Amino acid sequence: MQPIATVTLNPAIDRTVWVEALVPGTTIRTADTRATFGGKGINVARGAARIGAPVIALGLAGEDQATPIERYLDSLGVRSRFIRTPGETRTNLKIIEQSSGRLTEINGSGAEVGPDQVDALERELFSVVDEENAGAVVFAGSVPLGVDPSVYARWTETLRARWPNLRVLADTSDEALEHVARGNPFFLKPNRVEAAALTGRLIETDADASEATRAILDLGVRGVLVSLGSAGAVAGWGTGVERLPASSIEVPPGKLQTTVGAGDAMVARIAVELAKLDGSDVGEGTFFAMCRQAVAEAEAQIGGVAASPEPPADSSRYTQIVPADSEPQGAVPMVEG
C-alpha cells in the first residue's frame, strides 16, 4: 500500500466541556472537560493509521504546540513534519449540555501565518510525495488567517501535473472549498451546508442532494461524497449518483453520543482504499463501494460513546447531540463534518 500524506493548515486543541445547561450571561460550572489535538487533517491521519495505513502528517502549527502535536502523532504511529509558525495554536470549544444533549461549537481562527511558512510547507509536501511515492494527499480543514484561500487549489493543480497517478482529496469549506472544487481534485467531501453554498442550491430532499452532487461533478471533481447528517450521504461518480442511507445507532442509557471526527473518518477510509490500489484505475462500482465503507467507518466512529459525567436519573432521553443551529450536523447517526 502506498502511504497517505495529510495536510493540516490550521490544527487545534479540541476541548470538550460538559455542563448541565448553557445559559448565556451566567457563570456555569463544568461537569467535566477533555482535550485532544485536532484539526481535520490530524483527525484523518489518526483515522487512517487506526485502519492500518502508513501516514505522513504535514502541516503548520503554532510554536507553542508543534512539538507536542508531533509527539502525539508519533505515539499513534504517524510520522509528521510540521512547520513552526509564530503565535499560539487555536482552541476549539465544544459545549455539551447534559439537560438536552445540545451541542454548541466555538472554533478559534488561529494566528496569522506568513508566506514563508506556507512556502516551506509546500516544499515539504512536494518532497514527501516524491520521496515516499505517496498514493494519496488529503487537504483537510480550514485555512488560517494570512493564507490565500486558493492554496489547496494551487497545490492540487501542481500535484496533478507532476504526479498524474496521485489522488488528491479535499475536505474544506468557504472560499477554500470554492477554489479547490475547480482545481479538479480526485475526491471532494462537503457536508450539506458546504454543498449548498458551493452549488447555490437549497438541499432539503434526496433529489436536491443528488442534483447538488451532479453539479459538483460538473466542476471537474472525479468523485464526490456529500454527508447529510442523520440522513446519511450521497455519492457521485461520472454520471452516476448513489444514495447511502445511515443506519440507526443504539445509545446505552446514561451515555452521550459523540459525533466528533465522524466526517474525518469518512475521508480517512476513502484515502486508505485509494492508497491500497497503488495507482490502479477506479471505476464507478469501486468508488461507490468505497463510499459505503466510508459511511460505515463514520458510523463506527459515532458508535464510540462518551460517558456523560454524573448523568441524571432520567438519562434515557440522551440519544443524540443536537447542534445549536438548525443543521443536524451533530445528530446521530451521521455527522455533517
Secondary structure, 3 states (H helix, E strand, C coil): CCCEEEEECCCEEEEEEEECCCCCCCCCCCCEEEEEEECHHHHHHHHHHHHCCCEEEEEEEECCCHHHHHHHHHHCCCEEEEEEECCCCEEEEEEEECCCCEEEEEECCCCCCCHHHHHHHHHHHHHHHHHHCCCEEEEECCCCCCCCCCHHHHHHHHHHHHCCCCEEEEECCHHHHHHHHCCCCCEECCEHHHHHHHHCCCCCCHHHHHHHHHHHHCCCCCEEEEECHHHCEEEEECCEEEEECCCCCCCCCCEECCCCCHHHHHHHHHHHHHHHCCCCCCCHHHHHHHHHHHHHHHHHHHCCCEECCCCCCCCCCCCCCEECCCCCCCCCCCCCC
